[in-house]
Amino acid sequence: MVMTIRLEKIIERTAVLDPRSGFEEFAQEVEVRFDPLTGASSRINITRAGRPKQQMSRAEEPVPKNCPFCPENIERDTPKFTRGFDPEGRIRCGGATVFPNLFPLSGIHGVCAFTPEHKLDLDRFTEAEAADGLFAAAEFARRSAAAGAKFHFLGWNHLPPAGASILHPHFQIIASSRPAAAVAVCHSASEAYMGREGRSFWADYAEEERGSARFIGGRGGFEWFAPWSPTCGYEVLGICSSQASSLLDLDDGGVRGLAGGIVRLLRGYWKIGVASVNMGVYSWPERCGGFSLNVRLAGRPISGASDKAFLEIFGGETGLPVAPEGYAPLLRREF
């Protein structure tokens, strides 16, 4: 019998200038493996087991002196990009700084510290800080594309319940020659809808949901909805109203509009008892009629049982304790 199962992987190689060794070059390999049945991908870097992990602290406890993302430590304690990527070693935009991830999950993996505050509750983020972070992330994505990694995925884990190992607020931007698996599925489904219906799914969805109980609000070129079938607790979907398909397509007003929507949602989350969030920006490098830049946020539990169990981890489905119509009106107040 001839076996037809293929166990495939690709290797992405990366190097950063490591502050732990006087900024000598530190080379690493990331394995991207593909499921032989579905093609779903996973990323493996065994050095990530050694990541430093900051513990949640009470508000009255002092800021730790050794946080590498605090402004007084960034120059000394964060890695630098190699000169071929950025001659200065780090990308700066306003109050945001992008530097390479010391424990990457792709050949080019950036971290963006976008506020000087070590730990912020969700109601204390400002639009200016979020916009600086998005502008800096876009510049990182632009340079990554020039280096051959045209796909980028911007994400945010805020606080340990959302998977953050460092408390200091920071975005992450993964750049690669291949799209993130969920973004690829979203793009493919969007293009299939366009081919079948002759219209953009995203425009149709926004028009259909704009007057529903799940509509949250619009601001600065983005409209926000609680999705009909959420995949996470308190999930919110933001759709770009223009023809932008990539974060790089947004002008200054679009970036600031996105930042303003995010900050309003964070304030709304805080008021309904959510303290920790995840965010992902679904971006596609080539402009196409069927796909629109879209953003997803989700609230995470702060204590008790995990919100992910066998159904979510292995079943590919989500069990939720609240309907989208239940939390959309509460978040709508912020718009």
C-alpha positions in Angstrom: 0.0 0.0 0.0 1.3 3.4 -0.9 0.8 6.0 1.9 -0.5 9.3 0.7 -0.5 11.1 4.0 1.9 14.0 3.9 3.4 15.4 7.1 4.4 18.9 5.9 6.2 21.7 7.6 8.1 24.8 6.7 10.9 26.5 8.7 11.0 30.2 9.2 14.4 31.5 10.4 14.9 34.6 12.4 17.5 36.6 14.2 17.4 39.4 16.7 19.9 41.4 18.6 19.6 40.0 22.1 19.9 42.3 25.2 20.8 39.4 27.4 24.2 39.0 25.6 25.1 42.6 24.9 22.9 42.7 21.7 24.8 39.9 20.0 22.8 38.2 17.2 20.5 35.4 18.4 19.2 33.1 15.7 16.1 30.9 16.1 14.0 28.6 14.0 10.2 28.5 13.9 8.4 25.3 12.6 5.1 25.9 10.9 3.4 22.5 10.7 0.2 21.6 8.7 -2.4 19.1 9.7 -2.4 16.3 7.1 -6.2 16.1 6.9 -7.4 19.7 7.2 -4.3 21.8 6.4 -4.7 23.8 9.7 -1.4 25.2 10.8 0.4 25.4 14.1 3.6 27.2 15.0 6.3 25.8 17.3 9.3 27.5 18.9 10.6 25.5 21.8 12.5 28.6 23.3 9.1 30.1 24.2 9.0 27.8 27.2 11.6 30.1 28.7 9.5 33.3 28.4 9.4 35.5 31.5 5.9 35.5 33.1 4.7 38.4 35.2 2.1 37.7 37.8 -1.1 39.7 38.3 -0.7 42.1 41.2 -3.0 44.3 43.3 -3.4 47.8 42.1 -1.7 49.2 45.2 1.5 47.2 44.6 4.4 49.1 43.1 5.4 48.7 39.4 8.2 46.1 39.2 11.6 47.7 38.4 12.5 45.0 35.9 9.6 45.2 33.4 11.4 45.3 30.0 8.4 47.1 28.3 8.4 50.1 30.7 9.9 53.2 29.1 12.9 53.4 31.4 13.9 49.9 30.5 13.1 49.5 26.8 16.5 50.7 25.5 18.4 48.3 27.8 16.1 45.2 28.1 14.3 44.7 24.8 15.9 43.2 21.7 16.7 45.1 18.5 16.0 44.3 14.9 19.0 43.4 12.8 20.4 46.4 10.8 19.1 44.9 7.5 15.5 45.3 8.8 15.9 48.5 10.7 19.1 50.5 11.1 17.9 52.0 14.4 17.0 48.6 15.8 13.5 49.6 16.8 10.5 51.4 15.2 9.0 54.4 17.0 5.8 56.3 16.4 4.7 58.8 19.0 4.6 57.0 22.3 4.8 53.5 20.7 7.9 51.4 20.2 8.1 48.2 18.1 10.9 45.7 18.8 11.4 42.1 17.8 9.9 39.3 19.9 12.6 37.5 21.8 10.6 34.3 21.5 9.1 34.6 18.0 6.4 32.5 16.3 7.4 33.6 12.8 10.5 34.8 10.8 9.5 38.4 11.6 7.5 38.8 14.9 7.2 42.3 16.4 6.1 43.5 19.8 4.6 47.0 20.2 4.6 48.7 23.6 2.2 51.5 23.1 1.7 53.1 26.6 4.1 54.1 29.3 1.8 52.6 32.0 2.8 49.2 33.3 -0.7 48.0 34.0 -3.9 49.6 32.8 -7.6 48.8 33.5 -9.7 48.7 30.3 -11.3 52.1 31.1 -7.9 53.9 31.2 -6.6 53.4 27.7 -6.6 56.5 25.5 -7.3 56.9 21.8 -3.9 58.6 21.2 -2.0 55.6 22.7 -4.0 53.1 20.8 -3.5 55.1 17.5 0.3 55.3 18.1 0.3 51.5 18.6 -1.6 50.9 15.3 0.5 53.4 13.3 3.7 51.7 14.6 2.3 48.2 13.9 1.5 49.4 10.3 5.0 50.6 9.8 6.3 47.3 11.0 4.0 45.5 8.6 5.1 47.7 5.8 8.8 46.9 6.4 8.0 43.2 6.8 6.3 43.2 3.4 9.4 44.8 1.8 11.5 42.0 3.4 9.3 39.4 1.7 6.8 38.7 4.5 3.7 40.3 2.9 1.1 38.8 5.3 0.7 40.3 8.8 -1.6 39.5 11.7 -2.0 42.1 14.5 -3.1 40.7 17.8 -3.4 41.7 21.4 -3.5 39.6 24.6 -4.3 41.9 27.6 -3.4 40.4 30.9 -2.8 36.7 31.8 -6.4 35.5 31.4 -6.0 36.5 27.8 -2.7 34.7 27.4 -0.3 37.6 28.1 3.0 36.7 29.9 3.9 40.4 30.4 1.4 42.7 32.1 2.5 45.9 30.3 0.1 46.5 27.5 1.5 45.5 24.1 0.3 44.5 20.6 2.0 41.7 18.7 2.4 41.6 14.9 3.3 38.3 13.2 4.6 38.7 9.6 5.0 35.8 7.3 5.0 34.6 3.7 1.7 32.8 4.5 -1.4 34.2 6.1 -2.7 33.1 9.5 -5.0 30.2 9.1 -8.1 31.9 10.2 -7.4 34.9 8.0 -6.9 32.6 5.0 -10.3 30.9 5.7 -12.0 34.3 6.1 -10.5 35.6 2.8 -11.4 32.5 0.9 -15.0 32.5 2.2 -15.3 36.3 1.4 -14.1 35.7 -2.2 -16.5 32.8 -2.6 -19.4 34.9 -1.5 -18.4 37.6 -4.0 -18.2 35.1 -6.8 -21.6 33.6 -5.9 -23.5 36.8 -5.1 -21.7 39.4 -7.0 -21.5 41.6 -3.9 -19.3 42.0 -0.9 -20.3 39.8 2.1 -19.1 42.6 4.5 -21.2 45.3 2.9 -24.2 43.0 2.9 -23.6 41.9 6.5 -23.3 45.5 7.7 -26.5 46.6 5.9 -28.4 43.6 7.3 -27.2 44.0 10.9 -27.2 47.8 11.1 -30.7 48.0 12.5 -30.5 44.9 14.6 -30.2 44.3 18.4 -26.6 43.3 17.7 -25.5 46.6 16.2 -23.2 48.5 18.6 -22.2 51.7 16.7 -20.1 53.3 14.1 -17.2 55.7 14.3 -14.3 56.8 12.1 -14.9 54.5 9.2 -15.6 51.3 11.3 -18.9 49.8 12.3 -19.1 47.4 15.3 -21.4 44.5 15.8 -22.0 41.6 18.3 -21.8 38.8 15.8 -24.8 36.5 15.2 -22.8 33.4 16.1 -19.9 34.4 18.4 -16.8 32.2 18.7 -15.8 33.8 22.0 -17.4 35.4 25.0 -18.5 39.0 24.5 -17.1 38.9 21.0 -17.3 42.1 18.9 -16.8 42.4 15.2 -15.6 45.6 13.6 -16.0 46.1 9.8 -14.1 48.7 7.8 -16.7 50.9 5.9 -14.3 51.8 3.1 -12.7 49.5 0.5 -9.7 48.8 2.7 -8.6 45.2 2.9 -5.4 45.8 4.8 -4.2 47.8 7.8 -1.8 49.5 5.3 -4.8 50.8 3.3 -6.0 53.0 6.1 -5.2 56.7 6.1 -4.5 58.6 9.3 -8.2 59.2 9.9 -9.0 55.5 9.4 -6.3 54.5 11.9 -7.5 57.0 14.5 -11.1 55.9 13.8 -10.2 52.3 14.5 -8.3 53.3 17.7 -11.4 55.3 18.9 -13.7 52.3 18.4 -11.4 50.0 20.2 -11.1 52.3 23.2 -14.8 52.8 23.4 -15.3 49.1 23.4 -12.7 48.7 26.2 -14.6 51.2 28.3 -17.8 49.3 27.7 -16.2 46.0 28.5 -15.0 47.4 31.8 -18.5 48.6 32.8 -20.0 45.2 32.3 -17.3 43.5 34.3 -14.8 42.4 31.7 -11.1 43.1 32.7 -9.1 41.2 30.1 -9.4 41.0 26.3 -8.1 39.4 23.1 -8.0 41.2 19.8 -7.2 40.2 16.2 -7.0 42.3 13.1 -7.9 40.4 9.9 -5.9 42.0 7.1 -5.2 41.0 3.5 -2.2 42.5 1.6 -3.9 42.7 -1.9 -6.9 44.9 -2.2 -9.9 42.8 -3.4 -13.6 43.5 -3.7 -14.7 40.6 -1.7 -12.7 41.1 1.5 -12.8 43.9 4.0 -10.4 44.7 6.8 -12.1 43.5 10.0 -11.3 43.4 13.7 -12.5 41.0 16.4 -12.4 41.5 20.2 -13.4 39.2 23.0 -13.7 39.5 26.7 -11.9 36.9 28.8 -12.7 35.6 32.3 -10.7 36.9 35.3 -11.2 34.0 37.6 -12.8 30.6 38.0 -13.1 28.0 35.2 -11.5 28.6 31.9 -13.8 29.6 29.0 -12.2 27.0 26.8 -12.8 23.3 27.3 -13.1 20.2 25.1 -15.8 21.7 22.9 -13.7 24.7 22.0 -10.3 23.0 22.0 -11.2 19.8 20.1 -14.7 20.3 18.9 -14.2 23.4 16.8 -17.4 24.9 18.4 -18.0 27.4 21.2 -20.3 27.1 24.3 -21.4 30.6 25.5 -23.2 31.9 28.6 -24.6 35.1 27.0 -26.3 35.9 23.7 -24.9 38.7 21.5 -28.2 40.5 21.9 -27.6 40.6 25.6 -24.3 42.5 25.7 -24.5 44.6 22.5 -26.9 47.2 24.1 -24.5 47.6 27.0 -21.5 48.3 24.7 -23.7 50.5 22.4 -23.8 53.1 25.2 -20.2 54.0 24.6 -21.0 55.1 21.0 
